[in-house]
């Protein structure tokens, strides 16, 4: 028996870390809408993003300057495939990098603007990674409040992502992160996982690139959203394109409020959460944030086909 898309939907766009070798192979082969998005990405960025998303190695895709446009291009490709079959979420949200895809889906940015911005964002973040010995660490099995306390005791460590009730990511200098890791395990954390990232994202070390990236944002026109966009910076709906520009700058060094973002969507009436992009990280987070909601992914051909079948079935019933 197939799935059914029940009630208002939140479309969730993943961020860095969701990339996978071969993530675009079936997409490009099976869906002309996806192939068109990748062709746009290749032309705008003047590099073979489509090939990297199809045949690139894990090592290549982990480069921050490649990861960011690759994930956004793949997410927007899946979005266009869904949209062509009548997919209409009540709201969208993006986890960190995914916020650019969410803004493009809502018409705040064009696809070209989103791709150019994330490519530059990735370049700038990579520069920080090269100049600062930083790290990121996922702490599993402690409350966010306990992790905050541990960071307060280790100057140089800050909360980067509130991913789920008992998974919090910290970011900062390598020394401070190591100190918190030791303290977290002593405090009863189930485990700590070092993230394979090119820079210490979402902490004050990113202030070094805030002016440069802010200038990039200021060069781009931002439209007002055509659908509800819940910001992962504030966990509240965006009111305008101007606000989106401000929050994308704040996002560099600010924490990702993902738990609050998902709960805001639920409070707004969403009952189905659909991850739109590669990987399944947000699907996993959502199941632990909101076990009462229906949670679906589209990051592999089987899961995407199931969602497309549900869309076709809903359209057939409506007609």
N, C-alpha and C positions, 0 to 999 in steps of 0.2 A: 504494500500500500504506500502511495506517495505521500509527501508532506503537503500541508496546507499552510498558506500564508495568512495567519490569523491576526486580525486587529491592526492598529497603526504600527508602522515599522520604523525602527531606527536603523539607518545605514551607517555602518562603522568602518572607517578607513584606517588600516594599520600603518605603523611607522617603521623605523629602521629596526632591523632584526628579523623582519618577516620575509626577506628575500630568500629565494631558493634557486639553485641551479636548475635550468630548464623550466622556470615558472611561466614562460610565455610560449613554449613550443606548441602545445595543443591549442592555446588561445588563438595564436596567429593562423594556425592551420584550419581551425574549425569555424572561426567567426570573422567575417569580413569587417565588422565594426571594430574589432580589436586590432586587426591588421592595419586599419586606417589610423588608429591612435598611435601605434608604434611608428608608422611612416611619418606622422607629424613630429613625433619625438626625435627621430633620426634627423629630420630636416632642420628643426629648430635648434637642436643642440650640436648639430654638425659632428655627430659621432654615432657609431652603430649601436645605439641602445637596444634596438630590437634583437640584434645578434647576441649581445651580452646577456639579455634576459632569456635567450633560448639556449645558447651554447657556452656562455661564460662560466668559468670555474667558481667554486666557492670563494677562493682567495680574491679573484677579481671583483666579485659582487660585494665583498666585505669592505672594499675601499669606499670611504665615506662619500667621496666626490662621484662615485659611480652608483652606490647604493641608493642615494636619495632620488635622483631622477628615474632610476630603474623601478623602484617601488611605486612611485607616483604614476609612472607611465602604465605599469601593470594594473594598478588599481583603477585608473581611468578607463583602461581598455575593458575591464570587467564591468565597470559602471555603464559603459556604452552598450555592451551586450545585454545587460539587464534592462536598461532603459528602452532599447528597441523592442523588448517584449512586454512593455507596459509597466515596468517597475516604477512605483511612485511612493517613496518613503515619506512619512510624516515629518521626519527630521533627519539630519545627518550630523556626524561628529567625526573628528579625526584624532588619533593618538599621536601627538607630537608632529612628526613629518606628515602624517596622514591628514592633518588639518588643511594642508595645501590642496590635497585631492578633494576634501570635503567642500572647500571654498570654490573650487572649479566646478564641482557637481552642482553647486547652488548658484552658479553664475556670477559669483563675486569676482573671480579671476577667469580669464580664458585658459584653455589648456596650455597654450603657448606661454602665457605669463607664469602659470604655476610651474611649468617645467624649467623655465629660465631661472626663476627664483630659487627653486630647490637645488638646481645645479650650482648656483653661486653660493648658496647656503652650505652645501656640501664641501665646496672648495675652502670656504672660510673656516669651517669647523675642522677640516683636516689640518689647516695651518696651526690651529690651537693644539691639536693632538700631537703635532710634530715638535712644538716648542715647550709643551708642559707635560711632565710625567704624571698624567692623570689616569683615573680608572673609574669603572662603574661596577656596582655589585648589587645583585638581587638578594634580598634577605627574605627568607620564607619561614613562616611559622611564628612570627612576632607581630604584634599590633603595630600600626603606623605610629601611634603615640609613643610606644617603647623605642622604635627606631629613631624618632625625632629626639628623644632624650639621649640616646647614644651619640647622635650627631652633635648635639650640644656639648658633649664632653670631648669631642675630637675636632678642634678647629681645622677647617679645610675639607670637612665632609658635609654634604647637604642632601636633603631628600630631592630626588629628581622625578620619580614617577610613583604615584599612588595607584598601583595597578589593580589590586584587589584587596579585600580586607586584611589578609595576612601575607601579602607579597608587596614589598616596598623596595624600590630601587634607589640607591644612593650614588652620588657622584662627587668627585673632587680630586684632590691630590692623591697620588698613589700611597703616600705614607699615612694619610688620614683614613683612607679607605681600608687599608690593612688593619689599622687600629680598631675601627668599628667592626670589621669582620671578626676579629678575635673576641671583642666584647659581646657581639651578637650571639656567637656560638656559646659563650659562657652564660649568657642570659637565657638560653634555652631555644634558640632558633633551630628549626628543623634542618635547614641547610643554608649555605650561602653560595651563590653562583656568580663568578666573574663573567661579565658580559664581553663578548667579542666585538668591540666597537672601536672606531678610530679616534675617539676623543671623549673627554668627560662632559657629556651633554647636560643641559638643564641645571647648571650651577653657575656660580659667579665667575668662574674661569672663562665663561663665554662672553663676559662683558667686554673682553678685548676686541671682539668683532662686532659689537653692537652698533657702533657708528657706521662701519662699512656696510653692514647688512641693512641698517636703517636707510642709508642712502639708496640702496637698491630698491627697497620697498617704496620709497618716496618717488621714484621714477615711474612707478606703475600706477595706472588708474585702477581704483577699486570700485566696483558697482555694489549697490545694496543687494542683499541676498534675496533670491526668488523663492526660497523655502527656508524653513527653520534650520539654523546651524547652531549647535550647542558647542560653545568654545571649551576646549579642554584646559584653558588657562583659568577661566572663571567659573566653569560648569554652569553657565547661563547662556541663553540665546543671544546671538549677535544682534545688535540693533541697526548696524549700518556697515557699509564698506569701509568707512573711515575708522570705525572701531576695530574692524578686522585687521587693518594695517597696524594699528597700535599694538594689538595683542600678538601678532606674529613677531614683533620685535621683543615684546616682553617674554614670549615663549622661549627665546634662546637661553636665558638664564633662570627662568621660572620653572616651577615644578608642574608636571602633568597631572591634573586632577581627574584621573580617569574614573575612579570609584564614584565621585560626586557627579561626573558627567553622565554616566549610565543611569544613576539614580534619578537625575534630573529628567532624563528621557522617560523613565518609567512614571515619574510623577506627572509628566505631561501627557500620559496616556498610552505610550508605546508598550506593546505586549510581545512583539517579535523583534529580535535583534539580528541583523544580517551583516556579517563581516564581508566587506567588498575589497578584495585584494589578495595578495599571496599570503601563505601561511595560515595559522589558526590561533595565534596568540590571543587576539581579542575575543574569539569564541570561548577560549578557556577562561579568560578573565570574567567574561559576562556570566558564564555558568556559575561562578562562585560569588559574583556580586548579586546576581538576580536569578537564583535557581527556579523561581516561579515563571520566568519568561521563556518563550521559545527562542532558541539560539541556533542560527544557521551560518554555515560558511560557504564560500565560493572559491576557495583557494586551490582546488584541484578539479579536474574534469568531472569526476563523479558528483561532487557536491554542487558544482555549478549546474550540471545537467538536472539535478533534482530541483533546484530552485527555479530553473527555466521551465521545467515541466509543471511546477506549481503555478507559475505565472500564466502559462498557456491554459491550464485547467480553469483558473479563475476567470480568464478572459472568455473562455467558452461558456462558462456558467452565466456570466454577465450578459452575453449576447443572446 
